[in-house]
Amino acid sequence: MNNKPDDFSGTTASTLASQSEWRKFLLLACVGLPVTMGALMVIYGFLVWFSQLLFFGPPA
């Protein structure tokens, strides 16, 4: 006698959810954060350049 259920939908659903979480994490870690950090560096560089242009002059 085989008492194992034939329905594996619970296992499949949890596996799909786990894969989806990993995909989201990798997208955030490999794309989202580097793009955000790059944008922040560009904004900081622009602010430094603009402040030197208007107020402080070039570094001595």
Secondary structure, DSSP 4 states (H G I P E B T S, - for coil): -----S--HHHHHHHHHHHHHHHHHHHIIIIIHHHHHHHHHHHHHHHHHHHIIIII-S--
